[in-house]
Amino acid sequence: MSKIWLIIKREYLTRVRSRTFILSTFLFPIIMIGFIAAATYFSVKSVETQRIAVKDKSGLFKNQLKNSPAVSFTFLDDVNKSNYRSKGFEGVLIIPNPEEVPRDTSIVLISEKQLGMATDDAIRKEINSAMENKMLLEHGIDSKVLDSIRSHSENSAFSFQALQVKGSEVKKSNSGTASIIGFASGLLIYITLFIYGAAVMRGVMEEKMNRIAEVMVSSVKPFQLMMGKIVGIAGVGLTQFLMWIILILTITTTLTAFIPSDVMHQVQQANQNMPGAAGPVSTMGNQQNYKAMAEVLNSVGQNNWFLLIFCFLFYFVGGYLFYASLFAAVGSVVNEDPQEAQSLMLPITMPIVLSFIIMANTISNPSSSMAVWGSIIPFSSPIVMMARLPFGVPGTVPYWQLGLSLVSLVVGFLLTTWLSGKIYRTGILLYGKKVSLREVGKWAFRKS
């Protein structure tokens, strides 16, 4: 055990002190926050109102098409498809007269270039709204009465709530919040398996190519060397992950404190005027937004965060250990040919990719048979189970499924470590020979 600890210490300290680790640890949060800030800035600055000329031959849409941040309408009689550009418009909307041409009632938008989805959606929305108001007026419903009904819709006698009831326990459910938490947790584990699993494989390959493994194997067993490397790199990953969380929280808190309130107000106003918005947000809209935000915060607070954090750390470490042993086995049999490494990695990476696909479907239906079995089988449970847990335990995920998943992952880790150790023991000292998957399988299942 002392020899394994020495290898763990060596792997951990060597990588933590490296320039790559230090730069990636401190630069990643800055780059990520900068990317989010840049995306927000450009999405706000990219708001551009498209000026559309309208030639209404029917006379039915006059003053019915309302301007929005995405598009502004100007009704003209002397505009057509050949002169709208000279009049300073990006497009012309031609509305035919159904009485003159009863078979051609298509409303046509003409422009030299595609104006974008936001513009098309805004125009289509205004046309549909105008047609709806026209039909209501034809049936004797006053538009003022309709506007009054719409403005007071938030005071309706009926509202929708989703509740989880189990015995005497009643709590509100929010599938949207659960989906976001589940997807984020599963995505983090998915990325981790690739990054640090590949780091284990590269570390084994470097030691093999530099003949360092020959020296180390003379004093420790190959299995001890493999376990020390896996656990040491796992410690590096956890350290970096925790530092990312601390740095991101610190940076965001600091930046928020230094941003003036008037700048925050301008950003909020700009966000309200993004393409696709119907217009300035009304008081009713603000009340609905605040109510929705309160419901989201309430649903977040109702989650069993102690269980979620414990399970995340368990599946984070368990999933890494499960796959890291397999990546170490691949690294031990690979020589200098990168194509050889890719072919041997395929059977390991395919289950990880398949787990991500199952996770995407699990968020839509967390109680399906595919989601249940995907969260139990150790090849996919680290990613899939973390997508199910935010939906509720024991509501969506019964205790027996969670317990079976945890035990299966531990058993799976022990099994893959045992098989990988047998491959590692042979492959780490094998040079100059291209190894096939069939030979690797023989090494794993042959009797010692």
C-alpha positions as CSV (number, residue, x, y, z in Angstrom):
1,M,0.0,0.0,0.0
2,S,2.9,2.3,0.7
3,K,4.2,1.8,-2.8
4,I,0.8,2.7,-4.3
5,W,0.7,5.8,-2.1
6,L,4.2,6.9,-3.4
7,I,3.0,6.5,-7.0
8,I,-0.2,8.5,-6.2
9,K,1.9,11.2,-4.6
10,R,4.3,11.4,-7.5
11,E,1.5,11.5,-10.1
12,Y,-0.5,14.2,-8.2
13,L,2.4,16.5,-7.4
14,T,4.0,16.2,-10.8
15,R,0.8,17.2,-12.6
16,V,-0.4,19.8,-10.1
17,R,3.0,21.6,-10.3
18,S,3.1,21.6,-14.1
19,R,2.6,24.8,-16.0
20,T,-0.2,23.2,-18.1
21,F,-2.3,22.5,-14.9
22,I,-1.8,25.9,-13.5
23,L,-2.7,27.8,-16.7
24,S,-5.7,25.6,-17.5
25,T,-7.0,25.9,-13.9
26,F,-6.8,29.7,-13.8
27,L,-7.6,30.4,-17.4
28,F,-10.6,28.1,-17.9
29,P,-12.9,30.0,-15.6
30,I,-11.8,33.4,-17.0
31,I,-12.3,32.1,-20.6
32,M,-15.7,30.6,-19.8
33,I,-17.0,33.7,-18.1
34,G,-15.5,35.8,-20.9
35,F,-17.2,33.6,-23.5
36,I,-20.6,33.9,-21.8
37,A,-20.2,37.7,-21.4
38,A,-19.1,38.1,-25.0
39,A,-22.1,36.0,-26.2
40,T,-24.4,38.1,-24.2
41,Y,-22.9,41.3,-25.4
42,F,-23.0,40.4,-29.1
43,S,-26.5,39.0,-28.8
44,V,-27.7,42.3,-27.3
45,K,-25.7,44.5,-29.7
46,S,-26.9,42.4,-32.7
47,V,-30.4,43.7,-32.2
48,E,-31.3,45.4,-35.5
49,T,-34.7,46.5,-36.6
50,Q,-35.6,45.6,-40.2
51,R,-37.5,48.3,-42.0
52,I,-40.3,46.7,-44.1
53,A,-42.5,48.5,-46.6
54,V,-46.0,47.3,-46.8
55,K,-48.2,47.6,-49.9
56,D,-51.7,46.6,-48.8
57,K,-53.9,46.2,-51.8
58,S,-56.7,44.7,-49.6
59,G,-56.8,47.7,-47.2
60,L,-57.4,45.2,-44.3
61,F,-54.1,45.5,-42.5
62,K,-53.8,49.3,-42.2
63,N,-52.7,50.1,-38.6
64,Q,-53.0,46.4,-37.7
65,L,-49.3,45.4,-38.1
66,K,-47.5,46.6,-34.9
67,N,-43.8,47.5,-34.9
68,S,-41.4,45.5,-32.7
69,P,-37.7,45.6,-32.0
70,A,-37.3,43.0,-34.8
71,V,-39.3,44.7,-37.5
72,S,-40.9,48.1,-38.3
73,F,-43.7,48.5,-40.9
74,T,-44.4,51.5,-43.1
75,F,-47.5,51.4,-45.3
76,L,-46.9,53.0,-48.8
77,D,-49.0,52.9,-51.9
78,D,-46.2,53.7,-54.4
79,V,-43.8,51.0,-53.3
80,N,-43.1,47.8,-55.3
81,K,-40.5,45.1,-55.6
82,S,-38.3,47.2,-57.9
83,N,-38.1,50.5,-55.9
84,Y,-38.3,49.5,-52.2
85,R,-34.4,49.5,-51.9
86,S,-34.2,53.0,-53.2
87,K,-36.7,54.1,-50.6
88,G,-34.5,52.7,-47.8
89,F,-36.3,49.5,-46.9
90,E,-34.8,46.0,-46.5
91,G,-37.9,44.3,-47.8
92,V,-41.4,44.9,-49.1
93,L,-44.5,43.0,-47.9
94,I,-47.1,42.7,-50.7
95,I,-50.7,42.0,-49.5
96,P,-53.0,41.1,-52.4
97,N,-56.7,42.0,-52.7
98,P,-58.7,38.7,-52.4
99,E,-61.6,40.3,-54.2
100,E,-59.5,41.1,-57.3
101,V,-57.5,37.9,-57.3
102,P,-59.5,35.3,-55.3
103,R,-57.2,32.5,-56.1
104,D,-54.0,34.3,-55.1
105,T,-54.3,35.3,-51.4
106,S,-50.6,34.7,-50.5
107,I,-48.9,37.5,-48.6
108,V,-45.4,37.8,-50.1
109,L,-42.3,39.2,-48.4
110,I,-39.7,40.3,-51.1
111,S,-36.1,41.0,-50.2
112,E,-32.7,40.8,-51.8
113,K,-31.2,38.8,-48.9
114,Q,-32.7,36.5,-46.2
115,L,-33.7,38.7,-43.3
116,G,-33.4,36.0,-40.7
117,M,-35.7,33.8,-38.6
118,A,-36.5,36.5,-36.0
119,T,-37.8,38.9,-38.8
120,D,-39.8,36.1,-40.5
121,D,-41.4,35.1,-37.1
122,A,-42.2,38.7,-36.2
123,I,-44.0,39.3,-39.5
124,R,-45.8,36.0,-39.4
125,K,-46.9,36.7,-35.8
126,E,-48.3,40.2,-36.7
127,I,-50.1,38.9,-39.7
128,N,-51.8,36.1,-37.8
129,S,-52.7,38.5,-35.0
130,A,-54.2,41.0,-37.5
131,M,-56.2,38.2,-39.1
132,E,-57.4,37.0,-35.7
133,N,-58.5,40.5,-34.7
134,K,-60.3,40.9,-38.1
135,M,-62.3,37.7,-37.7
136,L,-63.2,38.6,-34.1
137,L,-64.5,42.0,-35.2
138,E,-66.5,40.3,-38.0
139,H,-68.2,38.2,-35.3
140,G,-69.1,41.2,-33.2
141,I,-66.3,41.1,-30.6
142,D,-64.9,44.5,-29.9
143,S,-61.1,44.7,-30.0
144,K,-61.1,46.8,-26.8
145,V,-62.9,44.1,-25.0
146,L,-60.5,41.5,-26.3
147,D,-57.5,43.6,-25.2
148,S,-59.1,44.0,-21.8
149,I,-59.5,40.3,-21.5
150,R,-55.9,39.6,-22.5
151,S,-54.5,42.3,-20.1
152,H,-56.3,40.6,-17.2
153,S,-55.5,37.1,-18.1
154,E,-53.1,36.7,-15.1
155,N,-56.1,37.1,-12.8
156,S,-57.8,34.1,-14.3
157,A,-59.7,31.8,-11.8
158,F,-57.7,28.8,-13.0
159,S,-53.9,28.3,-12.9
160,F,-51.7,25.2,-13.5
161,Q,-49.6,23.6,-10.9
162,A,-47.7,20.3,-11.0
163,L,-47.5,18.5,-7.6
164,Q,-45.7,15.4,-6.4
165,V,-47.8,13.6,-3.8
166,K,-46.5,10.6,-2.0
167,G,-48.4,9.6,1.1
168,S,-48.7,12.8,3.2
169,E,-45.8,14.5,1.5
170,V,-46.8,17.1,-1.1
171,K,-44.3,19.3,-3.0
172,K,-44.3,21.3,-6.2
173,S,-42.5,19.8,-9.2
174,N,-40.6,21.7,-11.8
175,S,-39.4,19.6,-14.7
176,G,-37.6,22.5,-16.3
177,T,-35.4,23.1,-13.4
178,A,-34.8,19.4,-12.9
179,S,-33.9,19.0,-16.6
180,I,-31.3,21.8,-16.4
181,I,-29.7,20.4,-13.2
182,G,-29.7,16.9,-14.6
183,F,-28.2,17.9,-18.0
184,A,-25.5,20.0,-16.5
185,S,-24.5,17.3,-14.0
186,G,-24.4,14.6,-16.7
187,L,-22.5,16.8,-19.1
188,L,-19.8,17.6,-16.6
189,I,-19.3,13.9,-15.9
190,Y,-19.3,13.2,-19.7
191,I,-16.6,15.7,-20.3
192,T,-14.6,14.5,-17.3
193,L,-14.6,10.9,-18.5
194,F,-13.0,12.0,-21.8
195,I,-10.5,14.5,-20.4
196,Y,-9.1,12.6,-17.5
197,G,-9.5,9.2,-19.0
198,A,-7.4,10.3,-22.0
199,A,-4.9,11.9,-19.5
200,V,-4.4,8.4,-17.9
201,M,-3.9,6.8,-21.3
202,R,-1.4,9.4,-22.4
203,G,0.5,9.1,-19.1
204,V,0.8,5.4,-19.5
205,M,1.9,5.7,-23.1
206,E,4.6,8.3,-22.3
207,E,6.0,6.1,-19.5
208,K,6.0,3.1,-21.8
209,M,7.7,4.9,-24.7
210,N,10.3,6.5,-22.4
211,R,11.0,3.1,-20.8
212,I,10.2,4.6,-17.4
213,A,7.8,1.8,-16.8
214,E,10.6,-0.8,-17.0
215,V,12.4,0.9,-14.1
216,M,9.3,1.3,-12.0
217,V,8.1,-2.3,-12.6
218,S,11.4,-3.6,-11.2
219,S,10.3,-2.2,-7.7
220,V,6.5,-2.3,-7.9
221,K,3.9,-4.6,-9.4
222,P,2.3,-3.5,-12.7
223,F,-1.1,-3.5,-10.9
224,Q,0.2,-1.1,-8.2
225,L,1.6,1.1,-10.9
226,M,-1.7,1.3,-12.7
227,M,-3.7,1.9,-9.6
228,G,-1.3,4.6,-8.4
229,K,-1.5,6.4,-11.7
230,I,-5.4,6.2,-11.9
231,V,-5.9,7.5,-8.3
232,G,-3.3,10.2,-8.6
233,I,-4.8,11.6,-11.8
234,A,-8.2,11.3,-10.1
235,G,-6.9,13.6,-7.3
236,V,-5.7,16.0,-9.9
237,G,-9.1,16.1,-11.6
238,L,-11.0,16.6,-8.3
239,T,-8.6,19.4,-7.3
240,Q,-9.0,21.2,-10.6
241,F,-12.7,20.8,-10.6
242,L,-13.1,22.2,-7.0
243,M,-10.8,25.1,-7.9
244,W,-12.9,25.9,-11.0
245,I,-16.0,26.1,-8.8
246,I,-14.3,28.4,-6.3
247,L,-12.8,30.6,-9.0
248,I,-16.0,30.9,-11.0
249,L,-18.1,31.8,-7.9
250,T,-15.4,34.3,-6.8
251,I,-15.1,36.0,-10.2
252,T,-18.9,36.2,-10.8
253,T,-19.5,37.6,-7.4
254,T,-16.7,40.2,-7.8
255,L,-17.8,41.3,-11.2
256,T,-21.4,41.6,-10.1
257,A,-20.4,43.8,-7.2
258,F,-18.5,46.2,-9.5
259,I,-21.1,46.5,-12.2
260,P,-23.0,49.8,-11.7
261,S,-26.8,49.4,-11.2
262,D,-27.5,51.7,-14.3
263,V,-25.4,49.4,-16.5
264,M,-27.4,46.3,-15.2
265,H,-30.6,48.2,-15.9
266,Q,-29.5,48.9,-19.5
267,V,-28.6,45.2,-20.0
268,Q,-32.0,44.2,-18.8
269,Q,-33.7,46.6,-21.1
270,A,-31.6,45.4,-24.0
271,N,-32.4,41.8,-23.2
272,Q,-36.1,42.7,-23.3
273,N,-35.6,44.1,-26.8
274,M,-33.9,41.1,-28.3
275,P,-35.2,39.8,-31.7
276,G,-38.3,37.8,-31.4
277,A,-39.7,39.8,-28.5
278,A,-43.2,41.2,-29.0
279,G,-42.1,44.6,-27.7
280,P,-41.4,46.3,-24.4
281,V,-42.3,44.2,-21.5
282,S,-45.4,45.4,-19.7
283,T,-46.1,45.4,-16.0
284,M,-48.1,42.2,-16.4
285,G,-45.1,40.6,-18.2
286,N,-42.8,41.7,-15.4
287,Q,-45.1,40.2,-12.8
288,Q,-45.3,36.9,-14.7
289,N,-41.5,36.9,-15.0
290,Y,-41.0,37.5,-11.3
291,K,-43.6,34.8,-10.5
292,A,-41.8,32.3,-12.8
293,M,-38.4,33.2,-11.3
294,A,-39.9,32.7,-7.8
295,E,-41.2,29.3,-8.8
296,V,-37.8,28.3,-10.2
297,L,-36.0,29.4,-7.1
298,N,-38.5,27.6,-4.9
299,S,-38.1,24.4,-6.9
300,V,-34.3,24.6,-6.7
301,G,-34.6,25.0,-3.0
302,Q,-36.8,21.9,-2.7
303,N,-34.1,19.7,-4.2
304,N,-32.3,17.4,-1.8
305,W,-28.9,19.0,-2.4
306,F,-27.1,16.9,0.1
307,L,-28.1,13.8,-1.8
308,L,-27.4,15.4,-5.2
309,I,-23.9,16.6,-4.2
310,F,-23.1,13.2,-2.7
311,C,-24.3,11.3,-5.7
312,F,-22.5,13.7,-8.1
313,L,-19.2,13.2,-6.3
314,F,-19.8,9.4,-6.2
315,Y,-20.6,9.1,-9.9
316,F,-17.9,11.6,-10.8
317,V,-15.2,9.5,-9.0
318,G,-16.8,6.1,-9.7
319,G,-17.3,6.8,-13.4
320,Y,-13.8,8.1,-13.7
321,L,-12.3,5.0,-12.0
322,F,-14.5,2.7,-14.0
323,Y,-13.3,4.1,-17.4
324,A,-9.8,5.2,-16.3
325,S,-8.7,1.6,-15.7
326,L,-9.8,0.8,-19.3
327,F,-8.0,3.8,-20.7
328,A,-4.9,2.7,-18.7
329,A,-5.1,-0.7,-20.3
330,V,-5.3,0.8,-23.8
331,G,-2.3,3.0,-23.1
332,S,-0.3,0.0,-21.9
333,V,-0.7,-1.9,-25.2
334,V,-0.3,1.1,-27.6
335,N,3.1,1.9,-29.2
336,E,3.8,5.1,-31.1
337,D,1.1,4.8,-33.8
338,P,-1.8,7.2,-33.0
339,Q,-4.1,5.2,-35.3
340,E,-3.6,2.2,-33.2
341,A,-4.7,4.1,-30.1
342,Q,-7.8,5.3,-31.9
343,S,-8.9,1.8,-32.9
344,L,-8.4,0.5,-29.4
345,M,-10.2,3.4,-27.8
346,L,-13.3,2.9,-29.9
347,P,-14.9,0.2,-27.7
348,I,-14.3,2.5,-24.6
349,T,-15.6,5.8,-26.1
350,M,-18.7,4.3,-27.7
351,P,-20.4,3.5,-24.4
352,I,-19.6,7.0,-23.2
353,V,-21.2,8.6,-26.3
354,L,-24.2,6.2,-26.1
355,S,-24.6,7.3,-22.4
356,F,-24.9,10.9,-23.5
357,I,-27.5,10.1,-26.1
358,I,-29.5,8.1,-23.5
359,M,-29.1,11.0,-21.1
360,A,-30.7,13.4,-23.6
361,N,-33.7,11.1,-23.9
362,T,-33.8,10.6,-20.1
363,I,-34.4,14.3,-19.5
364,S,-37.6,14.0,-21.6
365,N,-38.8,10.8,-19.9
366,P,-36.9,10.0,-16.7
367,S,-39.0,7.0,-15.9
368,S,-38.7,5.1,-19.2
369,S,-37.3,1.6,-19.3
370,M,-34.3,2.9,-21.2
371,A,-33.6,5.6,-18.6
372,V,-34.0,3.1,-15.7
373,W,-31.6,0.5,-17.1
374,G,-29.2,3.1,-18.4
375,S,-29.0,4.5,-14.8
376,I,-28.2,1.0,-13.4
377,I,-25.7,-0.5,-15.9
378,P,-22.3,0.8,-14.8
379,F,-21.2,1.6,-18.4
380,S,-23.8,4.4,-18.5
381,S,-25.0,5.0,-14.9
382,P,-22.6,7.9,-14.0
383,I,-24.1,10.0,-16.8
384,V,-27.7,8.8,-17.0
385,M,-28.4,8.5,-13.2
386,M,-27.3,12.1,-12.6
387,A,-29.9,13.1,-15.3
388,R,-32.6,11.3,-13.3
389,L,-31.8,12.3,-9.7
390,P,-33.0,15.9,-9.9
391,F,-36.5,14.7,-10.8
392,G,-36.9,13.3,-7.3
393,V,-35.9,10.6,-4.9
394,P,-37.8,8.4,-4.2
395,G,-40.5,9.7,-6.5
396,T,-38.9,9.3,-9.9
397,V,-35.9,7.3,-8.7
398,P,-36.8,4.7,-6.1
399,Y,-34.3,3.9,-3.4
400,W,-33.8,0.4,-4.7
401,Q,-32.8,1.7,-8.2
402,L,-30.3,4.2,-6.7
403,G,-28.8,1.6,-4.4
404,L,-28.5,-1.0,-7.2
405,S,-26.9,1.6,-9.4
406,L,-24.3,2.5,-6.7
407,V,-23.5,-1.1,-6.0
408,S,-23.3,-2.0,-9.7
409,L,-20.8,0.9,-10.3
410,V,-18.6,-0.3,-7.5
411,V,-18.7,-3.9,-8.7
412,G,-18.1,-2.7,-12.3
413,F,-15.1,-0.7,-11.2
414,L,-13.6,-3.7,-9.4
415,L,-14.2,-6.0,-12.4
416,T,-12.8,-3.5,-15.0
417,T,-9.8,-2.9,-12.7
418,W,-9.1,-6.6,-12.4
419,L,-9.4,-7.2,-16.2
420,S,-7.4,-4.0,-17.0
421,G,-4.7,-5.1,-14.5
422,K,-4.2,-8.3,-16.4
423,I,-3.9,-6.4,-19.7
424,Y,-1.7,-3.8,-18.2
425,R,0.7,-6.4,-16.7
426,T,1.4,-7.8,-20.2
427,G,1.1,-4.7,-22.4
428,I,3.3,-2.3,-20.4
429,L,6.4,-4.3,-21.2
430,L,5.5,-5.2,-24.8
431,Y,7.3,-3.1,-27.5
432,G,7.3,-3.1,-31.2
433,K,4.2,-5.2,-31.8
434,K,0.8,-4.0,-33.0
435,V,-1.8,-5.6,-30.8
436,S,-5.3,-6.5,-31.9
437,L,-8.5,-6.4,-29.8
438,R,-8.6,-10.2,-30.0
439,E,-5.2,-10.5,-28.4
440,V,-6.1,-7.9,-25.7
441,G,-9.2,-10.0,-24.9
442,K,-7.0,-13.1,-24.5
443,W,-4.8,-11.3,-22.1
444,A,-7.8,-10.2,-20.0
445,F,-9.5,-13.5,-19.7
446,R,-6.6,-16.0,-19.6
447,K,-5.8,-17.7,-16.3
448,S,-3.0,-16.3,-14.3
